[in-house]
Amino acid sequence: MKTQARPTNVPWLVAGAVFMALLLVVVWHFHQDESPTARLAAKADRVDLVGRMQLDLAFASEAEKSAVLAVTDEASRTFANQARAATANVAREHQELSTFLTTGASQRERQLLVQFAGAFTNLQRIDEDVLALAVKNTNLKAYALLFGPAADRLAQMDTALDRVVTKSATWPETKQVMLMAFGARLGILRIQALLAPHIAEESDAKMDRMEAAMAKEETQIHKDLDGLVTLPKLSGDADLGTAVSRFASYGELKAQILVFSRENTNVRSLTLSLNQKRKALAVCLDTLASLKQAILDEAIPGVTYGRPAKPR
């Protein structure tokens, strides 16, 4: 005995058929989106994006090194701005790549992207430290003072003391004048010689020892100059007065040089660039290289990269 569909079931059957038809259309649509051609194009986009990140990282690194090695504040700032702009490009490209890899990427690709994010954050922190130091150029400013105004004051003091010695050549006190004048001249030369390595020094302990040696020389110079001032024949002497004033001016410049030298921004930025920055950059670039290879290794059904799908 045959059973027939009751009229009340007909609407449900029609609705079910329509639903299945729509489902097939949706599946077909997404299947078209996931065609080998579309997936190959998406892969190319991701590989290109990783390549741009690698190039921008390299450019940022070169600009950062130029900022560290620049000899003027203006040049350092220009290169620092270029480095920051390139790093900002990497951050934008990283965000774009993250969007690309939210769907359709392998677990390996997502893991490498997370790994890069951590390495890049560390690189940005080091970069900002390096660039903030590089634009100050305190070591270069210390050298400029040392071999500019300070060297001038030293020469002026030396010339004045030489004239004092010359004019005392016939005095009974000539030997005494010569010893004190030469002592002061030699002392300031020793201070000048200690300042250069102090500017280049990275160790605070070694700087302390150099400053202690300078202070000892300075004490002896004051003693020699005071001894000359007390000699009756040199009372009110213009050349001796010049020597004393130039030494006082030299002392003020020396204090400025030591402040700049202690900040040590050029030495510290170069050390960071050659050590921490170089290692952090290598981690970022290695991770991107692995990510690019992972994307290239991603299999796409129907795509054999030049090899026949069914070789004879």
C-alpha positions as CSV (number, residue, x, y, z in Angstrom):
1,M,0.0,0.0,0.0
2,K,1.6,3.3,-1.1
3,T,1.9,6.3,1.1
4,Q,1.5,9.7,-0.4
5,A,3.0,13.0,0.8
6,R,0.3,14.9,2.6
7,P,-0.3,18.4,1.2
8,T,0.7,19.9,4.5
9,N,4.3,18.6,4.0
10,V,4.8,20.2,0.6
11,P,5.9,23.7,1.8
12,W,8.6,22.1,4.0
13,L,9.9,20.0,1.2
14,V,10.1,23.1,-1.0
15,A,11.9,25.1,1.7
16,G,14.3,22.3,2.2
17,A,15.1,22.1,-1.5
18,V,15.7,25.9,-1.7
19,F,18.0,25.8,1.4
20,M,20.1,23.0,-0.2
21,A,20.3,25.0,-3.4
22,L,21.5,28.1,-1.6
23,L,24.0,26.0,0.3
24,L,25.4,24.6,-2.9
25,V,25.7,28.1,-4.3
26,V,27.6,29.3,-1.2
27,V,29.9,26.3,-1.3
28,W,30.5,26.8,-5.0
29,H,31.3,30.5,-4.4
30,F,33.9,29.8,-1.8
31,H,35.3,27.0,-3.8
32,Q,35.8,29.5,-6.6
33,D,37.5,31.9,-4.1
34,E,39.8,29.1,-3.0
35,S,40.8,28.2,-6.6
36,P,44.5,27.4,-7.1
37,T,44.9,30.8,-9.0
38,A,43.5,32.8,-6.1
39,R,45.6,30.9,-3.5
40,L,48.7,31.4,-5.6
41,A,48.0,35.1,-5.8
42,A,47.5,35.3,-2.1
43,K,50.8,33.5,-1.5
44,A,52.6,35.9,-3.8
45,D,51.1,38.9,-1.8
46,R,52.3,37.4,1.5
47,V,55.8,36.7,0.1
48,D,56.0,40.2,-1.3
49,L,54.9,41.7,2.1
50,V,57.6,39.8,4.0
51,G,60.2,40.9,1.4
52,R,59.1,44.6,2.0
53,M,59.5,44.1,5.7
54,Q,63.0,42.7,5.2
55,L,64.0,45.7,3.0
56,D,62.6,48.3,5.4
57,L,64.4,46.6,8.3
58,A,67.6,46.8,6.4
59,F,67.0,50.4,5.5
60,A,66.2,51.3,9.1
61,S,69.4,49.7,10.2
62,E,71.5,51.6,7.8
63,A,69.9,54.9,8.7
64,E,70.4,54.1,12.4
65,K,74.1,53.4,11.9
66,S,74.4,56.7,9.9
67,A,72.8,58.5,12.8
68,V,75.3,57.0,15.2
69,L,78.3,57.9,13.0
70,A,77.1,61.4,11.9
71,V,79.4,64.2,13.0
72,T,76.7,66.9,13.5
73,D,73.4,67.0,15.5
74,E,71.5,68.0,12.3
75,A,72.8,65.0,10.4
76,S,72.1,62.6,13.3
77,R,68.6,63.9,13.6
78,T,68.0,63.5,9.8
79,F,69.2,59.9,9.8
80,A,67.3,59.1,13.1
81,N,64.1,60.3,11.5
82,Q,64.7,58.1,8.5
83,A,65.3,55.1,10.7
84,R,62.1,55.8,12.7
85,A,60.1,56.2,9.4
86,A,61.4,52.9,8.0
87,T,60.6,51.1,11.3
88,A,57.1,52.5,11.2
89,N,56.7,51.0,7.8
90,V,57.7,47.6,9.2
91,A,55.1,48.0,11.9
92,R,52.4,48.7,9.3
93,E,53.5,45.9,7.1
94,H,53.5,43.5,10.1
95,Q,49.9,44.5,10.9
96,E,48.9,43.9,7.2
97,L,50.6,40.5,7.2
98,S,48.8,39.6,10.5
99,T,45.5,40.3,8.7
100,F,46.6,38.1,5.8
101,L,47.5,35.2,8.0
102,T,44.4,35.1,10.1
103,T,42.8,32.7,7.6
104,G,44.3,30.1,5.4
105,A,47.8,30.2,6.9
106,S,49.6,27.2,8.4
107,Q,50.2,26.9,12.1
108,R,53.9,27.2,11.4
109,E,53.3,30.6,9.6
110,R,51.3,31.9,12.5
111,Q,53.9,30.8,15.1
112,L,56.7,32.5,13.1
113,L,54.6,35.7,13.0
114,V,54.2,35.7,16.7
115,Q,57.9,35.0,17.1
116,F,58.7,38.0,14.9
117,A,56.3,40.3,16.8
118,G,58.3,39.6,20.0
119,A,61.7,40.1,18.3
120,F,60.5,43.3,16.6
121,T,59.3,44.8,19.9
122,N,62.7,44.1,21.4
123,L,64.4,45.7,18.3
124,Q,62.2,48.8,18.5
125,R,63.2,49.3,22.2
126,I,66.9,49.0,21.4
127,D,66.5,51.2,18.4
128,E,64.9,54.0,20.4
129,D,67.7,53.8,23.0
130,V,70.3,54.0,20.2
131,L,68.7,56.9,18.4
132,A,68.0,58.9,21.5
133,L,71.7,58.7,22.4
134,A,73.0,59.2,18.9
135,V,71.4,62.6,18.4
136,K,73.1,64.1,21.5
137,N,76.7,63.7,20.2
138,T,78.2,64.5,23.6
139,N,81.5,62.8,22.9
140,L,81.9,64.8,19.6
141,K,81.0,68.0,21.5
142,A,83.6,67.1,24.1
143,Y,86.3,66.6,21.4
144,A,85.3,69.9,19.8
145,L,85.9,71.7,23.1
146,L,89.1,69.8,23.8
147,F,90.8,70.5,20.5
148,G,89.2,73.9,20.0
149,P,88.8,76.4,22.9
150,A,90.6,74.3,25.5
151,A,93.7,73.8,23.2
152,D,93.6,77.6,22.6
153,R,93.6,78.4,26.3
154,L,96.5,75.9,26.8
155,A,98.5,77.6,24.1
156,Q,97.9,81.1,25.4
157,M,98.9,80.0,28.9
158,D,102.0,78.3,27.6
159,T,103.0,81.4,25.6
160,A,102.5,83.7,28.6
161,L,104.6,81.5,30.9
162,D,107.3,81.3,28.3
163,R,107.5,85.1,28.3
164,V,107.7,85.1,32.1
165,V,110.7,82.7,31.9
166,T,112.4,84.8,29.2
167,K,112.1,88.0,31.1
168,S,113.5,86.4,34.3
169,A,116.6,85.1,32.6
170,T,118.9,87.6,34.3
171,W,117.2,87.5,37.7
172,P,118.7,85.7,40.7
173,E,115.3,83.9,41.0
174,T,115.5,82.6,37.4
175,K,115.9,79.0,38.4
176,Q,112.9,79.2,40.7
177,V,110.8,80.9,38.1
178,M,111.8,78.3,35.5
179,L,110.9,75.4,37.7
180,M,107.5,76.7,38.6
181,A,106.7,77.9,35.1
182,F,107.7,74.6,33.5
183,G,105.9,72.7,36.2
184,A,102.6,74.6,35.4
185,R,103.2,74.2,31.6
186,L,103.9,70.4,31.9
187,G,100.9,69.9,34.2
188,I,98.4,71.4,31.8
189,L,99.8,69.3,29.0
190,R,99.3,66.2,31.1
191,I,95.7,67.2,31.8
192,Q,95.1,67.8,28.0
193,A,96.6,64.4,27.3
194,L,94.3,62.6,29.8
195,L,91.1,64.3,28.5
196,A,91.2,62.6,25.1
197,P,91.2,59.0,26.4
198,H,88.7,60.1,29.0
199,I,86.3,61.1,26.2
200,A,86.8,57.8,24.4
201,E,86.5,55.6,27.6
202,E,83.5,53.5,28.3
203,S,84.3,52.4,31.8
204,D,83.3,54.7,34.7
205,A,86.0,53.2,36.9
206,K,88.7,54.2,34.4
207,M,87.3,57.6,34.0
208,D,87.4,58.0,37.8
209,R,91.1,57.2,37.8
210,M,91.8,59.6,35.0
211,E,89.9,62.4,36.8
212,A,91.9,61.7,40.0
213,A,95.1,62.1,38.0
214,M,93.9,65.3,36.5
215,A,92.9,66.7,39.9
216,K,96.4,66.0,41.1
217,E,98.0,67.8,38.2
218,E,95.6,70.7,38.7
219,T,96.6,71.0,42.4
220,Q,100.2,71.2,41.4
221,I,99.6,73.8,38.7
222,H,97.8,76.0,41.2
223,K,100.7,75.6,43.6
224,D,103.2,76.6,40.9
225,L,101.2,79.6,39.7
226,D,100.6,80.8,43.3
227,G,104.4,80.5,43.8
228,L,105.1,82.7,40.8
229,V,102.5,85.3,41.9
230,T,104.2,85.6,45.3
231,L,107.6,86.6,43.8
232,P,108.0,90.4,44.3
233,K,109.5,90.9,40.8
234,L,106.4,89.3,39.2
235,S,103.9,91.3,41.2
236,G,101.3,92.7,38.8
237,D,103.1,91.1,35.8
238,A,100.8,91.1,32.8
239,D,102.1,87.9,31.3
240,L,101.7,86.0,34.6
241,G,98.2,87.5,35.0
242,T,97.4,86.2,31.5
243,A,98.7,82.7,32.4
244,V,96.6,82.6,35.5
245,S,93.4,83.8,33.8
246,R,93.9,81.4,30.9
247,F,94.3,78.5,33.3
248,A,91.1,79.4,35.1
249,S,89.3,79.5,31.7
250,Y,90.8,76.2,30.8
251,G,89.5,74.7,34.0
252,E,85.9,75.8,33.2
253,L,86.2,74.2,29.7
254,K,87.6,71.1,31.3
255,A,84.6,70.8,33.6
256,Q,82.3,71.1,30.5
257,I,84.3,68.4,28.7
258,L,84.0,66.0,31.6
259,V,80.3,66.5,31.8
260,F,79.9,65.7,28.1
261,S,82.4,62.8,28.4
262,R,80.5,61.3,31.3
263,E,77.3,61.3,29.2
264,N,79.2,59.3,26.7
265,T,76.3,59.2,24.2
266,N,78.4,58.5,21.1
267,V,80.3,55.6,22.7
268,R,77.1,54.1,24.3
269,S,75.1,54.4,21.1
270,L,77.9,52.8,19.0
271,T,78.2,50.0,21.6
272,L,74.5,49.3,21.5
273,S,74.4,49.4,17.7
274,L,77.3,47.0,17.3
275,N,76.1,44.5,20.0
276,Q,72.5,44.5,21.1
277,K,71.1,46.1,18.0
278,R,73.0,43.8,15.6
279,K,71.8,40.7,17.5
280,A,68.2,41.8,17.7
281,L,68.1,42.7,14.0
282,A,69.6,39.3,13.1
283,V,66.7,37.5,15.0
284,C,64.1,39.6,13.2
285,L,65.6,39.0,9.7
286,D,66.1,35.2,10.4
287,T,62.5,34.9,11.6
288,L,61.2,36.7,8.5
289,A,63.4,34.5,6.2
290,S,61.8,31.4,7.9
291,L,58.4,32.9,7.5
292,K,58.9,33.6,3.8
293,Q,60.1,30.0,3.3
294,A,57.1,28.6,5.2
295,I,54.8,30.6,2.9
296,L,56.6,29.4,-0.2
297,D,56.4,25.8,1.1
298,E,52.7,26.0,1.5
299,A,51.1,23.4,-0.8
300,I,48.3,24.4,-3.1
301,P,46.2,21.6,-4.7
302,G,46.6,21.7,-8.5
303,V,49.8,23.8,-8.4
304,T,53.0,21.9,-9.0
305,Y,55.5,24.8,-9.5
306,G,56.6,23.6,-13.0
307,R,56.5,19.9,-12.3
308,P,53.8,17.7,-13.9
309,A,51.1,16.7,-11.5
310,K,51.2,13.1,-12.8
311,P,54.6,12.6,-14.3
312,R,54.8,9.9,-17.0
